[in-house]
């Protein structure tokens, strides 16, 4: 018998709280007896050496700095739901993905997929949303989101000035692009 698995997306700008929301949502589903896993799009960042080779390191986090084909392929495997999937997980301490760090077995009935570009409609990303059953778009007060994001960059090694420059440059350009997909979401949720 074919198993059917539900894939629920959680999208939004950098620093909005996607990971926290996805983990809490998954924990709530597990408490209700639904075997659930969380898969992060960030595991599909291109390796640092490849970003340098391509001249994209200074834009890490932009749509073309991910292995979108690999991400789409992983979503197809997850959608099928019959076998196991070994997926990468992004490690912020080294800014690299750890290959095959997350295993999603056939017992998992729901997968919460979190990432910036789940609703993006170009560069291969347009293949993502049709593989998801629904997508929740998160938004937050812009000032709160930016300060949270700056703190995160500082926690992972940037100076406060470097963090602010990155957030107001690269991250905000990405946030503007991500916001274009907002109206394609199944549900829009404002978070603290």
C-alpha positions as CSV (number, residue, x, y, z in Angstrom):
1,X,0.0,0.0,0.0
2,X,1.4,3.4,-0.9
3,X,1.8,5.8,2.0
4,X,0.8,9.4,1.6
5,X,2.9,12.0,3.4
6,X,1.9,15.6,4.0
7,X,4.4,18.3,3.3
8,X,3.8,21.7,4.9
9,X,6.0,24.7,4.0
10,X,7.0,27.5,6.3
11,X,8.4,30.5,4.4
12,X,9.4,34.0,5.2
13,X,12.3,36.5,5.3
14,X,15.6,35.8,7.0
15,X,15.2,36.3,10.8
16,X,11.4,36.0,10.9
17,X,11.5,32.8,13.0
18,X,10.9,30.1,10.5
19,X,13.0,27.5,12.3
20,X,11.5,28.2,15.7
21,X,8.0,28.2,14.3
22,X,8.6,24.9,12.3
23,X,10.1,23.1,15.3
24,X,7.2,24.2,17.5
25,X,4.6,23.3,14.9
26,X,6.2,19.8,14.5
27,X,6.3,19.4,18.3
28,X,2.6,20.2,18.5
29,X,1.9,17.6,15.8
30,X,4.0,15.0,17.5
31,X,2.1,15.6,20.8
32,X,-1.1,14.9,18.9
33,X,0.4,11.6,17.7
34,X,1.4,12.6,14.2
35,X,5.0,11.4,13.4
36,X,6.6,14.6,12.1
37,X,10.0,15.7,10.9
38,X,11.4,19.2,10.1
39,X,13.5,19.7,7.0
40,X,15.3,22.9,6.4
41,X,16.0,24.3,3.0
42,X,19.3,25.7,4.4
43,X,20.8,22.2,4.2
44,X,20.9,22.7,0.5
45,X,23.3,25.7,0.6
46,X,26.1,25.3,-1.9
47,X,29.4,24.6,-0.2
48,X,31.6,27.6,0.7
49,X,34.3,26.6,-1.8
50,X,31.7,26.4,-4.6
51,X,30.3,29.8,-3.7
52,X,33.8,31.3,-3.8
53,X,34.5,29.6,-7.1
54,X,31.2,31.0,-8.6
55,X,31.9,34.5,-7.1
56,X,28.7,34.3,-5.0
57,X,30.1,34.0,-1.4
58,X,29.2,37.7,-0.7
59,X,25.6,36.9,-1.6
60,X,25.2,33.7,0.4
61,X,21.5,33.1,1.0
62,X,20.4,34.4,-2.4
63,X,18.4,31.9,-4.5
64,X,21.3,31.0,-6.8
65,X,23.5,30.0,-3.8
66,X,21.5,26.9,-3.1
67,X,21.4,23.5,-4.8
68,X,17.7,24.0,-5.9
69,X,17.8,20.8,-8.1
70,X,18.9,18.8,-5.1
71,X,16.2,20.4,-2.9
72,X,13.5,19.6,-5.4
73,X,14.7,16.1,-5.8
74,X,14.6,15.6,-2.0
75,X,11.1,17.0,-1.8
76,X,10.0,14.5,-4.5
77,X,11.5,11.7,-2.4
78,X,9.7,13.0,0.7
79,X,6.5,13.4,-1.2
80,X,6.6,9.8,-2.4
81,X,6.8,8.8,1.3
82,X,7.6,5.1,0.8
83,X,11.3,5.0,1.5
84,X,13.8,6.7,3.7
85,X,15.5,10.0,2.8
86,X,18.9,11.0,4.1
87,X,19.1,14.8,4.0
88,X,21.6,17.5,4.7
89,X,21.4,19.8,7.7
90,X,23.0,23.3,7.7
91,X,25.5,23.9,10.5
92,X,25.6,27.7,11.2
93,X,28.8,27.3,13.3
94,X,30.8,26.4,10.1
95,X,28.4,27.8,7.5
96,X,28.3,24.4,5.7
97,X,25.8,21.7,5.2
98,X,26.4,18.3,6.9
99,X,25.4,15.7,4.3
100,X,23.0,13.0,5.2
101,X,22.6,14.3,8.8
102,X,18.8,13.9,8.9
103,X,17.0,10.7,8.2
104,X,13.3,10.8,7.4
105,X,11.9,7.3,7.5
106,X,8.6,6.0,6.0
107,X,7.0,6.2,9.4
108,X,7.0,10.0,9.2
109,X,3.5,11.1,8.2
110,X,4.1,14.9,8.0
111,X,7.2,16.9,7.0
112,X,7.4,20.6,7.9
113,X,9.7,22.1,5.3
114,X,11.1,25.5,6.2
115,X,13.0,27.9,4.0
116,X,13.1,31.3,2.4
117,X,12.3,30.5,-1.2
118,X,9.5,28.0,-1.0
119,X,7.2,30.5,-2.8
120,X,9.8,31.8,-5.2
121,X,8.8,31.5,-8.9
122,X,12.1,31.5,-10.8
123,X,15.4,29.8,-11.2
124,X,14.0,26.3,-10.6
125,X,12.3,27.3,-7.3
126,X,9.0,27.4,-9.1
127,X,9.1,23.6,-8.8
128,X,9.0,23.7,-5.0
129,X,5.5,25.0,-4.1
130,X,3.6,22.4,-6.2
131,X,5.3,19.7,-4.1
132,X,4.0,21.1,-0.9
133,X,0.4,20.6,0.4
134,X,0.3,24.1,1.9
135,X,2.7,27.0,2.7
136,X,2.5,29.2,5.8
137,X,4.2,32.6,5.2
138,X,5.5,34.2,8.4
139,X,6.0,37.9,8.8
140,X,7.1,40.0,11.8
141,X,7.7,43.6,12.8
142,X,10.6,44.6,10.5
143,X,12.6,46.2,13.3
144,X,12.3,43.1,15.5
145,X,13.2,40.8,12.6
146,X,16.3,42.9,11.7
147,X,17.6,43.1,15.3
148,X,17.0,39.3,15.8
149,X,18.9,38.7,12.6
150,X,21.8,41.0,13.6
151,X,22.1,39.2,16.9
152,X,22.2,35.8,15.2
153,X,25.0,36.9,12.9
154,X,27.0,38.2,15.9
155,X,26.4,34.9,17.8
156,X,27.9,33.1,14.8
157,X,31.1,35.2,14.6
158,X,30.5,38.5,12.8
159,X,31.3,41.7,14.5
160,X,28.2,44.0,15.2
161,X,29.2,46.2,12.2
162,X,29.7,43.3,9.9
163,X,26.4,41.8,11.0
164,X,24.5,45.0,10.5
165,X,26.1,45.5,7.0
166,X,25.2,41.9,6.0
167,X,21.6,42.2,7.3
168,X,21.0,45.6,5.7
169,X,22.6,44.5,2.4
170,X,22.4,40.8,1.4
171,X,19.7,39.7,3.8
172,X,17.4,42.6,3.0
173,X,17.8,42.1,-0.7
174,X,16.8,38.5,-0.2
175,X,13.9,39.5,2.1
176,X,12.5,41.8,-0.7
177,X,12.6,38.9,-3.2
178,X,11.0,36.5,-0.7
179,X,8.2,38.9,0.0
180,X,7.1,38.7,-3.7
181,X,5.8,35.2,-3.0
182,X,3.7,36.2,0.0
183,X,0.4,36.2,-1.9
184,X,1.0,32.7,-3.1
185,X,0.9,31.4,0.5
186,X,-1.9,29.3,1.9
187,X,-1.8,31.2,5.1
188,X,-0.1,34.3,6.4
189,X,0.9,34.4,10.1
190,X,2.3,37.4,12.0
191,X,4.8,36.2,14.6
192,X,6.3,38.0,17.6
